[in-house]
Every structure is written in structure tokens, then in C-alpha cells.
Amino acid sequence: MDTLKVRDAKDVEEVVRAAIASEQPLEIIGHGGKRGIGHAMATNAVLDVSALNAVTAYEPSELIITLQAGAPLADVLALIDAKNQQFAFEPVNTAPLLGTPATGTIGGMIAAGLAGPRRIRAGGARDHLLGAHAVSGFGDSFKTGGKVVKNVTGYDLCKLLAGSWGTLSVMTEVTLKVMPKPEAERTLLLRGLDDAAANKAMTAALGSPFDVSAAAHLPKSAFGAGTEGLGDIAGQGEAEALTVLRLEGITASAAHRAGSLRQLLAPFGTATLIEDVASTALWSAIRDVLPFAASGALGAWPVWRIVCPPASGAALGTQLARETGGDVIYDWGGGLIWAALPPKPDAHAPAVRAHANAAGGHATLIRATDDVRREVDVFHPQAPGIAALSERVRASFDPKIILNRGRLTRSAG
């Protein structure tokens, strides 16, 4: 396999133009940490952007950072953390789930567009992407968006790049919004609720005036896989189901709201409280789905990421777990379900997709063996109208399907 390491955007243009001329599609990688998501690509040539790793500009007072796409995510998070700032959408670190080194890049973070627990309040990766420089499948550089938080001129093309999995362009530089880290974090824990009761509790909390920034539920069965990252919170001895609700802000406000929310939730049981460091560790474990980690008891099980209306979450997850013998974890107040299901040649895709479709949601197969990914659509099949629109968008960026050919669909290329 040919690996073409580029030094700048000009190199990227030349590589893409050469690929068009030779009709040789390219696989785009930073450090390759998310290569296991999606279908195997129909190419023998790799475009490696890992050398594009500089921080171009960081203005903490303006809440803006501009980075080259190959910048290591861990380094960037450390940089902004030193200024007491964060990416508010809490990007998911897929390394524990996939069993890969934690070598994610900024470009990979945007291309995957996987947001963590605060998605329900802060929006997703696309909502924090202010601008981008990229090279299209024509071999031309283009710039979209800018360096201001209010961007109202023309079409916001950079939003299309978030979640495109490298199929529309090769990002070379991005500008992102950063946010101050909250002064305090408080998490209320309710124990022993079934999925339906937990769904009601999360709905009540999210509908309250107490500004809940995250709501998740870990059924009792999820702890059977181990409690990595959850520590003492899972309880000693026999683990109980755990429903968790996060409040953030200045210390006095977070403490006051936690007290008020505890009263509101009294019909569901007596909530206990964890603070700051313990709370942060818990939400990191939920964000990165550590109970289903590749190194854990369910490491060989395929893992699905199902997004659906929160009101449908509990019924969908309960039925799916019952039918398949699998385990589920709920985030986003029930709107995001992580499902680890027993190994099967089709990864239970018909059941997963039927339930997701019935709820008006969609499901992505995040972890599976190469054999399974050859047999199953990793990304949710789109309705004909949306598929036609997606194809027109892709063709306008990359008419020859040079970039990451075959990653999103089994039929392409």
C-alpha cells in the first residue's frame, strides 16, 4: 500500500490531482485510530495528513482556536485545559471501544462528529466548527466559514464536513469554538430504577428549570461487563442500575440546583451526590462507553450506536436487549443508546435497524469484525430522497469518488 505523507495544503492538492488522473482513490488518515469504523475502502493508496499538526492560532479571550487537521486531539485538549477551556460537545474518544491507541486527531474528531453527554445542551461537533480549509475531490483548495462565532454569510459549508467521514474533502485546517470549563460539577445518582422509570426521571430532570447538562442511565446488566472507569460509584458487591444527572456552573449555583433537583426527583428515590473529580471521571466513562471497552468482558461483542427520540429510548433499548441477550447504556436522556450485542454474523442488524426505524431513529455499527462489516451496512441506510440529496452533495465535492471510496456504503466503488 502506498502511503503519501503530505506537508501542507499544496501537497494535498497535488496528491488528489494525481489520484484523479490515475483514477486511484485515496484513503484519508491522520493516525488511523478510527479506521475500524465504516467499510473497508476500495483503494491501495493512503493520504496521511498527520504531519499537518500545528496549532495555527489560539485566542483564549476570543474563545477560538485554529488548528491543522492532523493535530493530536490529546495535545489540543491539554492545551485548552491549561487555559481552563474545553470543547463543549465533549468529543468521544473511540480508542477504548475499538481497542486502538488513543491517537485521535482534530480532523478525525470533526470527520466522525461523535459528541458526548453534553450534546443535549451544547450541540454537536458541527455546531462548534466555525470554519475550515480543505481540498475537494477536484483537487482544489477551498475555504468555508471564518473566525467569528456569528457566521451568516452564504452557505455554511463547513457544517457538511462534520460527520462526513472524509468523503467530501481532505480537511487541512479548522477553526473551532472553545468554551470556559465550568467552575463546579455536581452529579445526582439514583439507584435501582428500571429503564422505563429512569427514562421518566431523566425526562423530568431535563424538563426542569435546573439546567441539567447530561442525563444517562446504566442498567444493572451493563455492570456485568465490569465497572471500568466507574470505580466505587457502581457500588460494592451487587451492582444496581444507575441513573445519573449532571449540573454544571459556578459552585453556589450548581449546589443550589442539585438540591432543588433532588427534591424534584424524590418520587424516584433518594438521590446521592458526587462532585467535581468523581463526577468528571464518571461522565468520561459514559462518554467513552467504558463498560463495553475492547479490553473488557464484552470486548468481542459488536457495539451499535443508536440515536432516537428520547421518549422512545427506554422501550427500544429494553426490547433490543431482551431479544438479543445484549446490554445497553443510555445517554442524552434516552436519545442515545449504546448496545453491545452477542456476536453473530449479521451483528443482529435486522433487529437493530427495525427497532431504530420504528422509533424514527438511526443506528451505526461502531465496532465489529472485518467479516461482519463486509456483510452489514455500517451506516444506517438512508431513505431514497435523503440518499439522492446526499449523493448530489457528494458529487458536488468529489465527482470521481476519489476520497474514502466505499467507506460509507458497501455498494460504492
N, C-alpha and C positions, 0 to 999 in steps of 0.2 A: 504494500500500500504506500502510495506517495504521500508524504506529509510536507506541506508547504507552509513554512513559518513566515509570517509577514511582520514587517517592522513599522509600517504606517499605512494610512488610508490609500496612498498611491499604490503600494504593493498589492493591497486588496483588489483595487480596480484592475490591475494587470493580471492577477490570478484569475479573477472572474471572467475577464475578456478572453483569456487563453482557454478557459474551460468552455466558454460559449463556442469558440472557434473549433475546438476539438470535440465538441458535444460530449464532454466528460463532466458529469455532475460532481458537486463538491459536498462533502460533509463538513459542517462548520463546528469547530470545538474551541473551548477555552482550555480547561484542563480535563474535559471529558467526564466529569463527575455524574452528569445526567444522561450519558449515552444509553443507559439501560431503560430509559423511558421512551416509548414510541416504538416504531417498527425499524428493523434493520434497513439501513439506507442503501439505495442502489448505486453504489459508487466505490471506486478504489482510491479516490483522491481526497485528502483531508486538508482543509484550510484551517490552520492553527493560529488563533489570534492572541495566544497567551502572552506574547511579547508586548502587546498594546496594554500596558498595565499601570500607566501613570495616573496620578491624581492631577488633573489639569488645573482645577481651581476649587478652593473651598472657602466659602464666606459664611462662617458660623452665624454672624449677626444678621445675614440676609436669609438664613435657613436654606442655602442652596449649595450643592456640590456637583462638580463636573468631573467625570472620570472616563478613562478609556475602558473599553468593554472587557478587556482581559484582566482588569484589576481584581485581585483576590478579595472575595467578599469578607473573609475573616479580618483581613487587614483594614478594610474600609470601615467595618463595624467598630474595630478597635479605635480607629482614628476619630470617628464621630462620637464614640462613647467618651473619649478623653475630653470632649467639649460638652459632655452631658447631653448629647443628642442621639437620635435614633431614626431608623426608617419606621414610620408609624404603622405600616402594614405588616410588620413582623414577618419577613421572608422565611419560608420554610427551608430548613436545612435537610435535604433529602438523603444525606450521607448515611445516617443510621438505618433508614428504611432499606436503602439499596445495598448497604454493606460496602460502600466505597469510601476512599479518603475524603476528608472534608476540605475539598479544594475548589469549591464553587467560585464563580466569577460574577461580576456585576452584570455582564452580558447574559450569562446563563440565568441569573435571577430574573431579569426582565423577560427573556425569551420564554421561560417557563411560567412566569406570572403566578406563582403559588404563594398566596398570602396566608398568614397565621390567624390566631384568635381575634386580633383587633380589627380584622376585616369588616366586621359588622358595624364598627363605628368609624374607622378611618378610611375605609375603601381599600381597593386592591393596588397592586403594583402600578397599573396603568394610571391610576389617579395621582400618583406621585412622580410620574415621569413627565418632566417639563419640556424636554427637547432631546433630539438625537441627531448624530451624524451617522450616516450609513451608506453602504454601497448596494445598489439594486442588482437584480439579475440581468440588467442590461450592461452592467459593468460601469455604471455612472454613480458618482457620489451625489448624495443629496442631504439637505439639512431640513429638519422639521421641528416646529416648536421653538422655544427660546429659553431665556434665562430669567424669566419673570413668572411669578406664580399665577398671575392673571394673563392668560394667553387666549385672545379672542379673534385673532386674525386668521382667516382662511380655515381650511380643514385641519383638524388636529391629527395629522397622520401618525405622529409618534405613538398614539394610543393603540394603533393597529399592531405595532411591533411587540407590545406586551402580550405574552401568551401565544405568539406566532411560532414558537419552537424553531426559529431560524429559517423559516420557509419563505419569508418575504424579502429579506435583505441581510447583509452582514453588518451588524452594528459595530461602529468603530469608537464612538464616544457618546455618552449620555449625560444629561443634566437631570438631577433628582432633587426633590424637596426633602429636607430633613426636618425633624420636629424635636422640640425640647423633651427630654425624658421627664416623666412625672416625678415630683418630689417624693411621693409615697405611693405604696401599692398595698391594698388590702384584699384578701380573698376570703369569701364566706364558703364554708363547706357544709353540705347537707349529706347525711349518710343514709344508705338503705332504701333509697327511692327506686321504684321500678321505672322503666323507660318512659311510660306514659305520664307518671306523676312528675318525673324530672322535667319532661317537656313542658308541663304546666307551670312548674316552678320557674324555669328559665324564661318562659313567655311572660310571666308576671313580673319578673325582675327587669327584663328588657323593656317592658311597657311602663315601668315605674319612672318617676322623675329623678331617680338617683344616679343616672348616667353610668350605667354598667358598661364596662369596656370589653368584657368577654364572658361567655357563658358556655360551659361544657359539661358533659355527663359521661362518666366511665362506668358502665355496668359491671356488676360483680365478676362476670365471666372474663372481662378484659384483664383482670388481675391474675387470672390463671396462667397467663403468659409471662408473669413476672412483673415486678414493680420498678423496673429500672428508671431512675430519674425521679421517682415519686417518693422514695425514702420512707420516712415514718408516716407520711400523710396517708398512705394506703391502709394504715392501721396494723397493729400487731396481730399475729395469729390469723384468724379467719378474716379475709378482706371483705369489706362491704362495698356496695355500689357508692359512687362518689359523684355528687353534683356540685360544681364549683362556679362561683360568680366573682368577677374581679371589678374592683373600683380603684380608680387612679386619680391623682391630683395633689394639691397641697395637703399636708398632713392633717390639718384640722378638718378640712372638707371630707377627705377620704374616710376618716374615722367617724365623722358625724353621719355620713351617708351609709356607712356599713351598719351603724346602729339602727338607722331607720329601715334599711333593707332587711335586717334580721327580724324586725317586728312584722314587716310585711310578709315574710316567708314563714312566720310561726306556724301556720296551718300545715306546713310540710315537714315540720320537725324543728329541733333546736339547732341553729347553725353555729358552728365553731369558726374561729378566725385565725388566719395565718397572715403574716406581714412580710413585706419587703423581700429579703433574700429568699426565704422559703417559698413565698408566693411566686417570685420570678422563676425559681427552679421548676416549680410545678407547671407553670404555663409554657416554659421551654420544652418540657417533656411532652405536653399535649400538642404543642405546635409541631414538633418533630416526630410525633407518633411513636414514642419510645417503647410502649408496651408491645408494639409489633416489629421492633427492630430486627434487622437481619441476624444479629448476634444472639437473639433471644429464642425462646421456645417455639415461636411461630415463624422463625426466620425462613423456613422453606415454603410458607403459605403465600399464595398470591394476595396482593393488597389492592383494593379498589378505593378510589376517592369519588364519593357520590355527593353531588350538590342538588338540593331540592328545597322547596318551600319549607321553612322551619316547622310549620304546623303539621307537615306530613312526615317529619323525620322519625319520630318515635315508632310510628306504625311500620314505616318502611324498614327501619333497622331491625325491629323485633321480628318481623316476618322473615326477613332475609337470614337472620341468624338462626331462626327456628328451622327453616327449610334446608339450610346448607350445613348446619353444625358449626358455623363460623362465629367470630367475635366482632363486635363493633364498638366504636368510640364516637361520641357525638361532639361536635364543636359548632360554633356560630349559632348557639341557641337551638340546635337541631337541624340547621340548614346545611351542615357539612357532616357527612358520615364517612369515617374510615372503616373499611370492612376487610378483615383478614379471614379468608375462607379456605377450607381444606383443599389440598392440591387435587386438581382434576384437569384433564387435557384441555377443556374449554374454560377453565377458571370460573365456572358457574356463570359465564357471560349471559346466557339466555335469561336466567332468573334475575341477575343484577339489572340487566337492561330493561326487562319487563317491568320490574318494580320502579325503576327510575322514570321510565316513560309514563307509567300510570300516575306518578306523582308530579309530572311536569318538570322533571329534573334531568340530569345527565351524569354519566359515570365514566371515569377514566381509569384504566388499569395501570397503576403506578409501578407495581412490582410483579414480575412474572418471569419464568424461564424463557429462553430464546424460542424453544419449541412452542410454548403457549402463545407467544407474541406473533408467531407465524400463522397461527390458526384463528386468532381472535382479533377483532378490531380494538386496538388500544384506546383510541379516542372515540367518543360517542358518535355514532352515525348521525349525520345532520338531516333534517327534513329537506325535501327536494328544493324548495325555494331558497332556504338558507345556504344549502350546498352550492346552488348556482351562483348566488351572490358571493360566497367565499371564493369560488373558482374565478370569478371576474376580478375580484380584488387581487388574488394571487397572480393572475395573468398580467395584470397591470404593473406588477412589481417584477415578475420573473417569468416571462412568457415561455422560455425554453425549459423550465423546471430544472434549473441548474443547482439551486440551493436546497440542501437537505431533502432531495428527492425521495419520496416513499416513506418519510418519517411519520406523517400524519395518517396516511391511508395505505391499506395493503395493496390496493389496485394500481396506485400511481406508478409510473415508470415501468 
